[in-house]
């Protein structure tokens, strides 16, 4: 029984006991009032029983939910022990808004049959002759303080396509290019592992 239900049931039992004591004191002097208190005591006992049953039902339901959560957690741990690439994939994706996997499932479909690609990976490191020339001119004029060198030619992104054709696109910041490359490699290796497992069944 939950704490709230225990408190409420205890309160109702206390009420019933108080009413019964009052009924006993008034039994000879005021039978009608004593009967009223006995009725109120009976109602309080019934309410306490209802609260106790509700609390017990909630306790049983909570234990069942806790047991189910433990079972699912154990199943996931066993699955990931046999599929360490899922753990590796999620570890890479942890600090980014990239799709994670659970039991071989991404948010938009199964990992098996999925394919990931890193597009425009050089977007953040492209150099152009025009930019270099302008930097050199500015650098001479400002004593080298204005030289920047890099030119962003677009946005790098990861595209993950699952077997049903659904595609998830995620942008990649310049500092995350290395992690994005590892993510793509890991997801494709994981997809190949699951596909191989399905073919051997």
Backbone as a printed PyTorch tensor [residue, N CA C, xyz], in Angstrom:
tensor([[[  0.8380,  -1.1870,   0.0000],
         [  0.0000,   0.0000,   0.0000],
         [  0.8760,   1.2400,   0.0000]],

        [[  0.4670,   2.2480,  -0.7920],
         [  1.2170,   3.4910,  -0.8470],
         [  1.0970,   4.2870,   0.4490]],

        [[  2.0200,   5.2060,   0.6350],
         [  2.0580,   6.0070,   1.8690],
         [  0.7530,   6.7760,   2.0680]],

        [[  0.2560,   7.4060,   0.9960],
         [ -0.9710,   8.2070,   1.1010],
         [ -2.1550,   7.3490,   1.5040]],

        [[ -2.2790,   6.1780,   0.8640],
         [ -3.3990,   5.2900,   1.1800],
         [ -3.3090,   4.7720,   2.6110]],

        [[ -2.0720,   4.4770,   3.0580],
         [ -1.8960,   4.0090,   4.4410],
         [ -2.3420,   5.0830,   5.4280]],

        [[ -1.9370,   6.3270,   5.1530],
         [ -2.3060,   7.4290,   6.0380],
         [ -3.8310,   7.6220,   6.0590]],

        [[ -4.4440,   7.5870,   4.8880],
         [ -5.8930,   7.8050,   4.8110],
         [ -6.6570,   6.6690,   5.4790]],

        [[ -6.2290,   5.4360,   5.2520],
         [ -6.8910,   4.2880,   5.8730],
         [ -6.7410,   4.3430,   7.3880]],

        [[ -5.5490,   4.7200,   7.8570],
         [ -5.3280,   4.8470,   9.2980],
         [ -6.2150,   5.9140,   9.9090]],

        [[ -6.3790,   7.0200,   9.1760],
         [ -7.2480,   8.0980,   9.6590],
         [ -8.6880,   7.6220,   9.7940]],

        [[ -9.1690,   6.8710,   8.7940],
         [-10.5470,   6.3710,   8.8300],
         [-10.7320,   5.3650,   9.9620]],

        [[ -9.7220,   4.5170,  10.2130],
         [ -9.8200,   3.5660,  11.3320],
         [ -9.8800,   4.3070,  12.6600]],

        [[ -9.0620,   5.3700,  12.7810],
         [ -9.0770,   6.1690,  14.0140],
         [-10.4460,   6.8080,  14.2230]],

        [[-11.0310,   7.2970,  13.1290],
         [-12.3710,   7.8820,  13.2190],
         [-13.3700,   6.8390,  13.7290]],

        [[-13.2840,   5.6320,  13.1170],
         [-14.2130,   4.5650,  13.5120],
         [-14.0810,   4.2480,  14.9960]],

        [[-12.8530,   4.1950,  15.4870],
         [-12.6410,   3.9070,  16.9150],
         [-13.2020,   5.0130,  17.7980]],

        [[-13.0150,   6.2850,  17.3930],
         [-13.5570,   7.4050,  18.1740],
         [-15.0850,   7.3620,  18.2220]],

        [[-15.6800,   7.0910,  17.0570],
         [-17.1500,   7.0180,  17.0120],
         [-17.6690,   5.8660,  17.8730]],

        [[-16.9480,   4.7410,  17.8490],
         [-17.3850,   3.5930,  18.6550],
         [-17.2920,   3.9100,  20.1500]],

        [[-16.2380,   4.6130,  20.5660],
         [-16.1060,   4.9910,  21.9750],
         [-17.2410,   5.9330,  22.3900]],

        [[-17.5500,   6.9030,  21.5110],
         [-18.6400,   7.8280,  21.8200],
         [-19.9710,   7.0780,  21.8930]],

        [[-20.1460,   6.1230,  20.9660],
         [-21.3960,   5.3470,  20.9790],
         [-21.5150,   4.5530,  22.2740]],

        [[-20.4110,   4.0030,  22.7330],
         [-20.4380,   3.2200,  23.9820],
         [-20.8020,   4.0980,  25.1760]],

        [[-20.2680,   5.3410,  25.2170],
         [-20.5620,   6.2500,  26.3260],
         [-22.0250,   6.6860,  26.3360]],

        [[-22.6010,   6.8190,  25.1440],
         [-23.9690,   7.3240,  25.0500],
         [-25.0210,   6.2250,  24.9640]],

        [[-24.6010,   4.9760,  25.0140],
         [-25.5330,   3.8580,  24.8120],
         [-26.7250,   3.9140,  25.7570]],

        [[-26.4900,   4.2380,  27.0510],
         [-27.5820,   4.2620,  28.0250],
         [-28.2910,   5.6100,  28.0490]],

        [[-27.5450,   6.7130,  27.9750],
         [-28.1290,   8.0440,  28.1140],
         [-28.8690,   8.5100,  26.8670]],

        [[-28.2940,   8.1960,  25.6700],
         [-28.8900,   8.7140,  24.4260],
         [-28.7520,   7.6490,  23.3260]],

        [[-29.6220,   6.6660,  23.3400],
         [-29.5330,   5.5500,  22.3720],
         [-29.5480,   6.0120,  20.9130]],

        [[-30.3050,   7.0640,  20.6260],
         [-30.3810,   7.5250,  19.2240],
         [-29.0380,   8.0960,  18.7720]],

        [[-28.4340,   8.9070,  19.6450],
         [-27.1270,   9.4780,  19.3020],
         [-26.0810,   8.3780,  19.2150]],

        [[-26.1690,   7.3900,  20.0980],
         [-25.2330,   6.2640,  20.0850],
         [-25.3590,   5.5040,  18.7610]],

        [[-26.5910,   5.3210,  18.3030],
         [-26.8160,   4.6190,  17.0260],
         [-26.2180,   5.4060,  15.8630]],

        [[-26.3240,   6.7410,  15.9360],
         [-25.7380,   7.5890,  14.8850],
         [-24.2180,   7.4320,  14.8470]],

        [[-23.6030,   7.4190,  16.0490],
         [-22.1510,   7.2430,  16.1000],
         [-21.7270,   5.8650,  15.5990]],

        [[-22.5440,   4.8370,  15.9190],
         [-22.2160,   3.4790,  15.4250],
         [-22.2870,   3.4420,  13.8970]],

        [[-23.2890,   4.1500,  13.3540],
         [-23.4030,   4.2090,  11.8950],
         [-22.2000,   4.9190,  11.2700]],

        [[-21.7910,   6.0080,  11.8970],
         [-20.6210,   6.7400,  11.3950],
         [-19.3490,   5.9060,  11.5340]],

        [[-19.2550,   5.1370,  12.6030],
         [-18.0940,   4.2500,  12.7910],
         [-18.0660,   3.1820,  11.7040]],

        [[-19.2400,   2.6520,  11.3750],
         [-19.3240,   1.6260,  10.3240],
         [-18.9040,   2.2080,   8.9690]],

        [[-19.3510,   3.4240,   8.6750],
         [-18.9770,   4.0740,   7.4090],
         [-17.4680,   4.3120,   7.3420]],

        [[-16.8870,   4.7370,   8.4840],
         [-15.4420,   4.9870,   8.5100],
         [-14.6590,   3.6960,   8.3010]],

        [[-15.1360,   2.5830,   8.9080],
         [-14.4460,   1.2950,   8.6970],
         [-14.5210,   0.8630,   7.2470]],

        [[-15.6920,   1.0450,   6.6280],
         [-15.8440,   0.6740,   5.2140],
         [-14.9180,   1.5070,   4.3220]],

        [[-14.8300,   2.8110,   4.6140],
         [-13.9440,   3.6920,   3.8500],
         [-12.4900,   3.2530,   4.0070]],

        [[-12.1110,   2.8630,   5.2280],
         [-10.7410,   2.3890,   5.4780],
         [-10.4560,   1.1260,   4.6700]],

        [[-11.4480,   0.2410,   4.5790],
         [-11.2720,  -0.9960,   3.8060],
         [-11.1220,  -0.7010,   2.3160]],

        [[-11.9300,   0.2400,   1.8220],
         [-11.8330,   0.6230,   0.4010],
         [-10.4540,   1.1990,   0.1010]],

        [[ -9.9900,   2.1110,   0.9790],
         [ -8.6670,   2.7090,   0.7830],
         [ -7.5710,   1.6530,   0.8480]],

        [[ -7.7190,   0.7040,   1.7510],
         [ -6.7250,  -0.3640,   1.8750],
         [ -6.6750,  -1.2020,   0.6000]],

        [[ -7.8610,  -1.5300,   0.0410],
         [ -7.8970,  -2.3170,  -1.2020],
         [ -7.2770,  -1.5380,  -2.3630]],

        [[ -7.6230,  -0.2440,  -2.4340],
         [ -7.0440,   0.5910,  -3.5000],
         [ -5.5300,   0.6570,  -3.3710]],

        [[ -5.0620,   0.8540,  -2.1540],
         [ -3.6160,   0.9200,  -1.9270],
         [ -2.9260,  -0.3740,  -2.2840]],

        [[ -3.5490,  -1.4980,  -1.9500],
         [ -2.9600,  -2.8070,  -2.2730],
         [ -2.9120,  -3.0060,  -3.7820]],

        [[ -3.9860,  -2.5950,  -4.4720],
         [ -4.0110,  -2.7260,  -5.9390],
         [ -2.9110,  -1.8730,  -6.5650]],

        [[ -2.7310,  -0.6570,  -6.0420],
         [ -1.6710,   0.2130,  -6.5580],
         [ -0.2930,  -0.3800,  -6.2840]],

        [[ -0.1280,  -0.9850,  -5.1010],
         [  1.1680,  -1.6000,  -4.7690],
         [  1.4810,  -2.7530,  -5.7250]],

        [[  0.4760,  -3.5900,  -5.9660],
         [  0.6760,  -4.7260,  -6.8750],
         [  1.0050,  -4.2290,  -8.2860]],

        [[  0.2720,  -3.1920,  -8.7400],
         [  0.5170,  -2.6360, -10.0790],
         [  1.9210,  -2.0530, -10.1740]],

        [[  2.3460,  -1.3410,  -9.1150],
         [  3.6890,  -0.7460,  -9.1200],
         [  4.7600,  -1.8310,  -9.1400]],

        [[  4.5570,  -2.8900,  -8.3710],
         [  5.5270,  -3.9930,  -8.3760],
         [  5.6060,  -4.6320,  -9.7570]],

        [[  4.4470,  -4.7660, -10.4130],
         [  4.4380,  -5.3390, -11.7660],
         [  5.1820,  -4.4270, -12.7400]],

        [[  4.9500,  -3.1030, -12.6310],
         [  5.6440,  -2.1530, -13.5020],
         [  7.1490,  -2.1780, -13.2490]],

        [[  7.5320,  -2.2040, -11.9780],
         [  8.9560,  -2.2590, -11.6460],
         [  9.5900,  -3.5280, -12.1880]],

        [[  8.8660,  -4.6440, -12.0560],
         [  9.3750,  -5.9170, -12.5740],
         [  9.5400,  -5.8870, -14.0870]],

        [[  8.5610,  -5.2650, -14.7630],
         [  8.6340,  -5.1670, -16.2290],
         [  9.8030,  -4.2870, -16.6480]],

        [[ 10.0060,  -3.1600, -15.9280],
         [ 11.1370,  -2.2900, -16.2420],
         [ 12.4660,  -3.0180, -16.0340]],

        [[ 12.5630,  -3.7790, -14.9500],
         [ 13.7980,  -4.5420, -14.7040],
         [ 14.0290,  -5.5700, -15.7950]],

        [[ 12.9360,  -6.2560, -16.1990],
         [ 13.0670,  -7.2730, -17.2480],
         [ 13.5440,  -6.6500, -18.5540]],

        [[ 12.9390,  -5.5040, -18.9260],
         [ 13.3320,  -4.8380, -20.1720],
         [ 14.7750,  -4.3450, -20.1060]],

        [[ 15.1770,  -3.8470, -18.9250],
         [ 16.5480,  -3.3680, -18.7590],
         [ 17.5350,  -4.5240, -18.8920]],

        [[ 17.1910,  -5.6650, -18.3040],
         [ 18.0590,  -6.8440, -18.3980],
         [ 18.1300,  -7.3580, -19.8380]],

        [[ 16.9800,  -7.3340, -20.5240],
         [ 16.9560,  -7.7750, -21.9340],
         [ 17.8340,  -6.8680, -22.7940]],

        [[ 17.7300,  -5.5480, -22.5560],
         [ 18.5310,  -4.6070, -23.3350],
         [ 20.0170,  -4.7920, -23.0550]],

        [[ 20.3680,  -5.0260, -21.7730],
         [ 21.7740,  -5.2410, -21.4170],
         [ 22.3070,  -6.5070, -22.0910]],

        [[ 21.4920,  -7.5610, -22.1180],
         [ 21.9070,  -8.8100, -22.7680],
         [ 22.0600,  -8.6110, -24.2760]],

        [[ 21.1210,  -7.8550, -24.8690],
         [ 21.1920,  -7.5870, -26.3110],
         [ 22.4600,  -6.8070, -26.6480]],

        [[ 22.7430,  -5.7810, -25.8640],
         [ 23.9030,  -4.9410, -26.1670],
         [ 25.2200,  -5.6500, -25.8600]],

        [[ 25.1900,  -6.6340, -24.9630],
         [ 26.3920,  -7.4310, -24.7270],
         [ 26.7260,  -8.2440, -25.9800]],

        [[ 25.6790,  -8.6730, -26.6970],
         [ 25.8740,  -9.4180, -27.9420],
         [ 26.0370,  -8.4960, -29.1460]],

        [[ 25.6770,  -7.2330, -28.9990],
         [ 25.7720,  -6.2570, -30.0880],
         [ 26.4510,  -4.9830, -29.5740]],

        [[ 27.7390,  -5.0470, -29.2890],
         [ 28.4440,  -3.8810, -28.7400],
         [ 28.4560,  -2.6720, -29.6760]],

        [[ 28.2080,  -2.8970, -30.9700],
         [ 28.1710,  -1.7630, -31.8960],
         [ 27.0210,  -0.8040, -31.5660]],

        [[ 25.9260,  -1.3270, -30.9820],
         [ 24.8340,  -0.4360, -30.5980],
         [ 25.2780,   0.4970, -29.4730]],

        [[ 25.9980,  -0.0610, -28.5050],
         [ 26.5270,   0.7610, -27.4120],
         [ 27.4960,   1.8050, -27.9520]],

        [[ 28.3590,   1.3810, -28.8750],
         [ 29.3410,   2.3040, -29.4560],
         [ 28.6400,   3.4100, -30.2460]],

        [[ 27.6300,   3.0350, -31.0090],
         [ 26.8730,   4.0110, -31.7970],
         [ 26.2260,   5.0560, -30.8880]],

        [[ 25.5860,   4.5970, -29.8200],
         [ 24.9000,   5.5200, -28.9130],
         [ 25.8850,   6.3980, -28.1460]],

        [[ 27.0530,   5.8580, -27.8560],
         [ 28.0620,   6.6490, -27.1490],
         [ 28.5190,   7.8150, -28.0270]],

        [[ 28.7020,   7.5470, -29.3170],
         [ 29.1160,   8.6120, -30.2460],
         [ 28.0040,   9.6520, -30.3900]],

        [[ 26.7510,   9.1680, -30.4560],
         [ 25.6110,  10.0610, -30.6870],
         [ 25.1940,  10.8200, -29.4330]],

        [[ 25.7190,  10.4330, -28.2790],
         [ 25.2350,  10.9590, -27.0040],
         [ 25.2600,  12.4870, -26.9270]],

        [[ 26.3300,  13.1050, -27.4120],
         [ 26.4780,  14.5520, -27.3060],
         [ 25.9630,  15.2960, -28.5320]],

        [[ 25.2950,  14.5730, -29.4130],
         [ 24.8150,  15.1870, -30.6550],
         [ 23.3580,  14.8260, -30.8770]],

        [[ 22.7080,  15.5270, -31.7810],
         [ 21.3160,  15.2050, -32.1140],
         [ 21.2710,  14.2060, -33.2660]],

        [[ 21.9750,  13.0850, -33.0720],
         [ 21.9950,  12.0300, -34.0940],
         [ 21.1760,  10.8500, -33.5920]],

        [[ 20.5680,  10.0800, -34.5300],
         [ 19.6880,   8.9790, -34.1180],
         [ 20.4150,   7.9320, -33.2750]],

        [[ 19.7810,   7.5520, -32.1790],
         [ 20.2890,   6.4670, -31.3410],
         [ 19.4890,   5.2030, -31.6210]],

        [[ 20.0200,   4.0720, -31.1700],
         [ 19.3670,   2.7950, -31.4300],
         [ 19.0360,   2.0920, -30.1130]],

        [[ 17.9670,   1.3060, -30.1310],
         [ 17.5960,   0.4870, -28.9820],
         [ 17.0500,  -0.8310, -29.5090]],

        [[ 17.6650,  -1.9410, -29.0860],
         [ 17.2770,  -3.2680, -29.5800],
         [ 17.3170,  -3.3250, -31.1110]],

        [[ 18.2710,  -2.6260, -31.7100],
         [ 18.4040,  -2.6720, -33.1620],
         [ 17.3980,  -1.8250, -33.9090]],

        [[ 16.7450,  -0.8900, -33.2110],
         [ 15.7420,  -0.0300, -33.8390],
         [ 16.1440,   1.4340, -33.7110]],

        [[ 16.1080,   2.1630, -34.8330],
         [ 16.2390,   3.6180, -34.8150],
         [ 14.8370,   4.2110, -34.6890]],

        [[ 14.7440,   5.5060, -34.5090],
         [ 13.4270,   6.1250, -34.3420],
         [ 12.5490,   5.9620, -35.5800]],

        [[ 13.1490,   5.8600, -36.7680],
         [ 12.3600,   5.7710, -38.0030],
         [ 12.4010,   4.4030, -38.6650]],

        [[ 12.9730,   3.4010, -37.9800],
         [ 12.9860,   2.0640, -38.5630],
         [ 14.1220,   1.2120, -38.0310]],

        [[ 14.2070,  -0.0400, -38.5030],
         [ 15.2550,  -0.9330, -38.0150],
         [ 16.6450,  -0.5590, -38.5350]],

        [[ 17.6600,  -0.8900, -37.7320],
         [ 19.0460,  -0.6450, -38.1630],
         [ 19.3920,  -1.5680, -39.3290]],

        [[ 18.9090,  -2.8180, -39.2510],
         [ 19.1650,  -3.7560, -40.3420],
         [ 18.5780,  -3.2010, -41.6350]],

        [[ 19.3900,  -3.1070, -42.6500],
         [ 18.9390,  -2.5470, -43.9210],
         [ 19.1150,  -1.0490, -44.0180]],

        [[ 19.5830,  -0.4320, -42.9360],
         [ 19.8110,   1.0180, -42.9580],
         [ 21.1820,   1.3250, -43.5470]],

        [[ 21.3370,   2.5620, -44.0030],
         [ 22.6280,   2.9920, -44.5460],
         [ 22.8400,   4.4590, -44.1940]],

        [[ 24.0330,   4.7860, -43.7280],
         [ 24.3560,   6.1660, -43.3490],
         [ 25.4580,   6.7070, -44.2460]],

        [[ 25.3730,   7.9930, -44.5560],
         [ 26.4110,   8.6690, -45.3470],
         [ 26.7010,  10.0400, -44.7380]],

        [[ 27.9670,  10.4370, -44.8410],
         [ 28.3660,  11.7770, -44.4040],
         [ 28.5510,  12.6230, -45.6510]],

        [[ 27.7160,  13.6530, -45.8170],
         [ 27.7510,  14.4880, -47.0110],
         [ 28.4770,  15.8050, -46.7460]],

        [[ 29.2010,  16.2700, -47.7710],
         [ 29.8350,  17.5850, -47.7440],
         [ 30.7740,  17.7320, -46.5500]],

        [[ 31.5360,  16.6590, -46.2860],
         [ 32.4140,  16.6480, -45.1170],
         [ 33.4900,  17.7250, -45.1840]],

        [[ 33.8200,  18.1850, -46.3930],
         [ 34.8670,  19.2090, -46.5150],
         [ 34.2820,  20.6210, -46.5180]],

        [[ 33.0050,  20.7650, -46.2000],
         [ 32.3570,  22.0820, -46.2680],
         [ 33.0200,  23.0900, -45.3570]],

        [[ 33.5790,  22.6330, -44.2560],
         [ 34.1350,  23.5510, -43.2740],
         [ 35.6280,  23.8140, -43.4700]],

        [[ 36.2280,  23.1290, -44.4560],
         [ 37.6670,  23.3250, -44.6030],
         [ 38.0760,  23.7010, -46.0250]],

        [[ 37.1660,  24.2290, -46.8010],
         [ 37.4880,  24.5610, -48.1860],
         [ 38.2260,  25.8890, -48.2770]],

        [[ 39.2750,  25.8910, -49.1110],
         [ 40.0550,  27.1130, -49.3500],
         [ 39.8270,  27.5390, -50.7970]],

        [[ 39.7900,  28.8420, -51.0320],
         [ 39.6460,  29.3290, -52.4030],
         [ 40.7610,  30.3320, -52.6950]],

        [[ 41.1670,  30.3880, -53.9580],
         [ 42.2450,  31.3010, -54.3530],
         [ 41.8320,  32.7480, -54.0770]],

        [[ 40.5570,  33.0650, -54.3410],
         [ 40.0860,  34.4340, -54.1040],
         [ 40.1960,  34.7990, -52.6360]],

        [[ 39.8030,  33.8850, -51.7800],
         [ 39.8550,  34.1580, -50.3450],
         [ 41.3080,  34.3140, -49.8840]],

        [[ 42.1650,  33.4570, -50.4050],
         [ 43.5720,  33.5250, -50.0130],
         [ 44.1940,  34.8540, -50.4400]],

        [[ 43.8450,  35.2830, -51.6700],
         [ 44.3930,  36.5520, -52.1680],
         [ 43.8860,  37.7260, -51.3370]],

        [[ 42.5920,  37.7230, -50.9970],
         [ 42.0480,  38.8350, -50.2200],
         [ 42.6350,  38.8340, -48.8140]],

        [[ 42.8570,  37.6510, -48.2840],
         [ 43.4530,  37.5540, -46.9540],
         [ 44.8850,  38.0850, -46.9650]],

        [[ 45.6030,  37.7450, -48.0320],
         [ 46.9980,  38.1940, -48.1300],
         [ 47.0450,  39.7180, -48.1940]],

        [[ 46.1310,  40.3120, -49.0110],
         [ 46.0920,  41.7710, -49.1330],
         [ 45.7360,  42.4310, -47.8060]],

        [[ 44.6980,  41.8810, -47.1380],
         [ 44.2790,  42.4300, -45.8530],
         [ 45.3510,  42.2310, -44.8010]],

        [[ 46.0250,  41.0910, -44.9170],
         [ 47.0670,  40.7900, -43.9430],
         [ 48.2120,  41.7720, -44.0090]],

        [[ 48.5980,  42.1360, -45.2360],
         [ 49.6890,  43.1040, -45.4060],
         [ 49.2490,  44.4620, -44.8830]],

        [[ 47.9850,  44.8410, -45.2200],
         [ 47.4880,  46.1600, -44.8210],
         [ 47.3120,  46.2760, -43.3090]],

        [[ 46.9990,  45.1540, -42.6490],
         [ 46.7150,  45.2320, -41.2170],
         [ 47.7820,  44.5840, -40.3640]],

        [[ 48.9200,  44.2850, -40.9580],
         [ 49.9900,  43.6470, -40.1940],
         [ 49.6980,  42.1990, -39.8670]],

        [[ 48.8650,  41.5340, -40.6770],
         [ 48.5560,  40.1170, -40.4650],
         [ 47.3900,  39.8610, -39.5390]],

        [[ 46.7440,  40.9110, -39.0240],
         [ 45.6710,  40.7160, -38.0430],
         [ 44.3670,  40.2590, -38.6700]],

        [[ 44.1740,  40.5070, -39.9590],
         [ 42.8890,  40.2070, -40.5910],
         [ 42.8620,  38.8650, -41.3140]],

        [[ 43.9410,  38.1080, -41.2670],
         [ 43.9680,  36.8510, -42.0250],
         [ 43.0880,  35.7900, -41.3470]],

        [[ 42.1920,  35.2150, -42.1270],
         [ 41.3230,  34.1550, -41.5790],
         [ 41.5030,  32.8390, -42.3200]],

        [[ 41.5270,  32.8760, -43.6570],
         [ 41.8890,  31.6870, -44.4300],
         [ 40.7720,  30.7380, -44.7730]],

        [[ 39.8410,  30.4120, -43.8480],
         [ 38.8290,  29.3980, -44.1250],
         [ 37.5690,  30.0230, -44.7280]],

        [[ 36.9260,  29.2400, -45.5510],
         [ 35.6580,  29.6870, -46.1190],
         [ 34.6640,  28.5300, -46.0310]],

        [[ 33.5190,  28.7780, -45.4160],
         [ 32.4880,  27.7580, -45.2870],
         [ 31.6930,  27.6850, -46.5940]],

        [[ 31.7540,  26.5480, -47.2570],
         [ 31.0770,  26.4040, -48.5510],
         [ 29.7700,  25.6300, -48.4350]],

        [[ 29.2770,  25.4010, -47.2280],
         [ 28.0340,  24.6630, -47.0650],
         [ 27.9700,  24.0380, -45.6840]],

        [[ 26.9990,  23.1660, -45.5010],
         [ 26.8040,  22.5100, -44.2040],
         [ 27.0010,  21.0110, -44.3710]],

        [[ 27.8700,  20.4430, -43.5470],
         [ 28.0430,  18.9830, -43.5600],
         [ 26.8470,  18.3430, -42.8590]],

        [[ 26.4600,  17.1470, -43.2920],
         [ 25.3390,  16.4710, -42.6490],
         [ 25.4530,  14.9580, -42.7770]],

        [[ 24.8060,  14.2930, -41.8420],
         [ 24.6820,  12.8330, -41.8740],
         [ 23.2800,  12.5180, -42.3830]],

        [[ 23.1790,  11.6320, -43.3590],
         [ 21.8880,  11.1360, -43.8200],
         [ 21.7860,   9.6570, -43.4860]],

        [[ 20.7440,   9.2840, -42.7680],
         [ 20.5080,   7.8810, -42.4160],
         [ 19.2280,   7.4330, -43.1000]],

        [[ 19.3630,   6.4490, -44.0070],
         [ 18.1900,   5.9220, -44.7060],
         [ 17.9270,   4.5010, -44.2300]],

        [[ 16.6800,   4.2250, -43.8250],
         [ 16.3140,   2.8770, -43.3820],
         [ 15.6920,   2.1110, -44.5420]],

        [[ 15.3960,   0.8410, -44.3030],
         [ 14.9600,  -0.0450, -45.3880],
         [ 13.6750,   0.4210, -46.0680]],

        [[ 12.7850,   1.0790, -45.3290],
         [ 11.5260,   1.5130, -45.9480],
         [ 11.6690,   2.8090, -46.7390]],

        [[ 12.8910,   3.3390, -46.8240],
         [ 13.1510,   4.5420, -47.6110],
         [ 13.1240,   5.8290, -46.8240]],

        [[ 12.7130,   5.7690, -45.5760],
         [ 12.6790,   6.9730, -44.7330],
         [ 14.1000,   7.4650, -44.4690]],

        [[ 14.2970,   8.7830, -44.5780],
         [ 15.6240,   9.3690, -44.4060],
         [ 15.6140,  10.3840, -43.2660]],

        [[ 16.6020,  10.2780, -42.3920],
         [ 16.8030,  11.2620, -41.3270],
         [ 18.0950,  12.0110, -41.6080]],

        [[ 18.0290,  13.3460, -41.6280],
         [ 19.2140,  14.1680, -41.8860],
         [ 19.5960,  14.9270, -40.6220]],

        [[ 20.8970,  14.9410, -40.3370],
         [ 21.3950,  15.6300, -39.1430],
         [ 22.5710,  16.5130, -39.5400]],

        [[ 22.5520,  17.7490, -39.1000],
         [ 23.6620,  18.6510, -39.4040],
         [ 24.8670,  18.3080, -38.5300]],

        [[ 26.0450,  18.6200, -39.0450],
         [ 27.3000,  18.3080, -38.3510],
         [ 28.1150,  19.5920, -38.2090]],

        [[ 28.4580,  19.9260, -36.9920],
         [ 29.2830,  21.1100, -36.7510],
         [ 30.7370,  20.7990, -37.1160]],

        [[ 31.5260,  21.8240, -37.4170],
         [ 32.9240,  21.5940, -37.8120],
         [ 33.7060,  20.7610, -36.8060]],

        [[ 33.5060,  21.0210, -35.5260],
         [ 34.2660,  20.2900, -34.5080],
         [ 33.8280,  18.8320, -34.3920]],

        [[ 32.6690,  18.4790, -34.9870],
         [ 32.1280,  17.1270, -34.8540],
         [ 32.3430,  16.2520, -36.0790]],

        [[ 33.1430,  16.7120, -37.0420],
         [ 33.3340,  15.9360, -38.2700],
         [ 33.9390,  14.5710, -37.9900]],

        [[ 34.9300,  14.5230, -37.0840],
         [ 35.5510,  13.2370, -36.7500],
         [ 34.5510,  12.2880, -36.1300]],

        [[ 33.7470,  12.7890, -35.1890],
         [ 32.7300,  11.9500, -34.5470],
         [ 31.6800,  11.5070, -35.5590]],

        [[ 31.3220,  12.3930, -36.4900],
         [ 30.3260,  12.0520, -37.5080],
         [ 30.8210,  10.9230, -38.3980]],

        [[ 32.1020,  10.9650, -38.7590],
         [ 32.6780,   9.9050, -39.5850],
         [ 32.6340,   8.5660, -38.8560]],

        [[ 32.9700,   8.5810, -37.5520],
         [ 32.9110,   7.3460, -36.7560],
         [ 31.4770,   6.8540, -36.6220]],

        [[ 30.5550,   7.7850, -36.4620],
         [ 29.1460,   7.4160, -36.3330],
         [ 28.6580,   6.6920, -37.5870]],

        [[ 28.9520,   7.2590, -38.7440],
         [ 28.5280,   6.6580, -40.0160],
         [ 29.1390,   5.2690, -40.1820]],

        [[ 30.4410,   5.1600, -39.9020],
         [ 31.1190,   3.8620, -40.0360],
         [ 30.5050,   2.8330, -39.0920]],

        [[ 30.2420,   3.2420, -37.8630],
         [ 29.6890,   2.3200, -36.8730],
         [ 28.2800,   1.8870, -37.2450]],

        [[ 27.4340,   2.8330, -37.6770],
         [ 26.0670,   2.4760, -38.0250],
         [ 26.0300,   1.5120, -39.2000]],

        [[ 26.8690,   1.7610, -40.2010],
         [ 26.8860,   0.8610, -41.3650],
         [ 27.3990,  -0.5290, -40.9860]],

        [[ 28.4000,  -0.5880, -40.0960],
         [ 28.9040,  -1.8880, -39.6410],
         [ 27.8430,  -2.6150, -38.8190]],

        [[ 27.1200,  -1.8880, -37.9950],
         [ 26.0520,  -2.4560, -37.1740],
         [ 24.9240,  -2.9940, -38.0560]],

        [[ 24.5480,  -2.2120, -39.0820],
         [ 23.5020,  -2.6530, -40.0110],
         [ 23.9200,  -3.9270, -40.7380]],

        [[ 25.1940,  -3.9960, -41.1340],
         [ 25.6980,  -5.1890, -41.8210],
         [ 25.6790,  -6.4010, -40.8820]],

        [[ 26.0320,  -6.1870, -39.6020],
         [ 26.0090,  -7.2850, -38.6360],
         [ 24.5890,  -7.8400, -38.4690]],

        [[ 23.6150,  -6.9440, -38.3140],
         [ 22.2330,  -7.3950, -38.1230],
         [ 21.6990,  -8.0920, -39.3720]],

        [[ 22.0640,  -7.5610, -40.5380],
         [ 21.6090,  -8.1970, -41.7910],
         [ 22.2030,  -9.5960, -41.9170]],

        [[ 23.4640,  -9.7500, -41.5240],
         [ 24.1180, -11.0610, -41.5790],
         [ 23.4430, -12.0330, -40.6000]],

        [[ 23.0620, -11.5390, -39.4300],
         [ 22.3850, -12.3830, -38.4480],
         [ 21.0370, -12.8550, -38.9840]],

        [[ 20.3200, -11.9380, -39.6530],
         [ 19.0130, -12.3200, -40.2150],
         [ 19.1630, -13.3560, -41.3080]],

        [[ 20.2370, -13.2720, -42.0680],
         [ 20.4410, -14.2330, -43.1690],
         [ 20.8120, -15.6210, -42.6620]],

        [[ 21.3730, -15.6870, -41.4530],
         [ 21.7610, -16.9930, -40.9100],
         [ 20.6430, -17.6690, -40.1300]],

        [[ 19.5200, -16.9500, -39.9140],
         [ 18.4020, -17.5370, -39.1520],
         [ 17.6450, -18.5390, -40.0110]]])
